[in-house]
Amino acid sequence: MSLFTVDRNQCKQDSICVAACPMRIIELKEEFPVPVAGAEELCINCGHCVAVCPHGALSLKTMAPEQCPPVRKEWLFGPEQTEHFLRSRRSVRVYKDKPADRETLAKLIDMARFAPSGHNAQPVQWLVIYDSKEVQKLAGAVIGWMRYMLNAQPDMAATFHMDRVADAWDSGIDGICRNAPHIIIAHAPKDDRTAPTACTIALTYLELAAPSLGLGACWAGYFNVAATLWPPMQKALGLPAGHISYGAMMVGYPKFQYHRMPLRNEAKITWREA
């Protein structure tokens, strides 16, 4: 089968697919779209050509128009709704003592998987630390890393207030995972150059999607640094060989609701014109 097929009865020869293809592997031949030479090797399977055709005339061999849900224009945000959605986002650090069911977390990750990635590589894989006792065990491993840092690199440890976090842990306060019931980790091969950005974007999608499922989320910074640098933590996580954690997110049901949107600094913009 060819890389893509075109329904000539539906195609309007408008060249939209040609213009939208990020790899420029579609051309018009006898007024209809066809793959250029070498298109099979160059195609990144992004689906732009299928998504952009208003007539549903083009089908990739990996996806047909009828397999791709239509854009519901009545569901799209205007600028006011978009600003409200983004400004109302909060990093949740206080959680109910209530786990989310696996189906809800799977739905959350399913939404996050549509985040963009360089060259449509889609390198992100997910590890869900579901059991809250395991979350606490891993938080304890992070404390072990902090105690090492306090001895080995005291200046850096002081910069990140590791002494206060470790002291709080000793008094029963979890400043690592904030008693979140779950941790979601985005990991990928360490030699994949697209992975750091792809994982960051995917986790951002996940955080933004969480409130729609009644969940709250917060980046687990200490957790992820320890997962990147501390061998005992890496062993405890047991990621696939050659993989590293590129980000971790606390997830759970928020104990409190937020009623206002805090202020932030004005954007610093430099306009460059010809």
HELIX and SHEET records of a PDB file:
HELIX    1   1 ILE A   16  ALA A   20  1                                   5    
HELIX    2   2 ALA A   39  LEU A   42  1                                   4    
HELIX    3   3 HIS A   48  VAL A   52  1                                   5    
HELIX    4   4 PRO A   65  GLN A   67  5                                   3    
HELIX    5   5 LYS A   73  TRP A   75  5                                   3    
HELIX    6   6 PRO A   79  ARG A   87  1                                   9    
HELIX    7   7 ARG A  102  ALA A  112  1                                  11    
HELIX    8   8 GLY A  118  ASN A  120  5                                   3    
HELIX    9   9 SER A  132  ALA A  152  1                                  21    
HELIX   10  10 PRO A  154  THR A  159  1                                   6    
HELIX   11  11 MET A  162  ASP A  170  1                                   9    
HELIX   12  12 ALA A  195  ALA A  209  1                                  15    
HELIX   13  13 ALA A  210  LEU A  213  5                                   4    
HELIX   14  14 GLY A  221  LEU A  229  1                                   9    
HELIX   15  15 PRO A  231  LEU A  237  1                                   7    
SHEET    1   A 2 PHE A   4  VAL A   6  0                                        
SHEET    2   A 2 LEU A  58  LEU A  60 -1                                        
SHEET    1   B 2 ILE A  26  LYS A  29  0                                        
SHEET    2   B 2 PHE A  32  PRO A  35 -1                                        
SHEET    1   C 4 GLN A 125  ILE A 129  0                                        
SHEET    2   C 4 HIS A 182  PRO A 189 -1                                        
SHEET    3   C 4 HIS A 243  GLY A 252 -1                                        
SHEET    4   C 4 GLY A 216  TRP A 219 -1                                        
END                                                                             
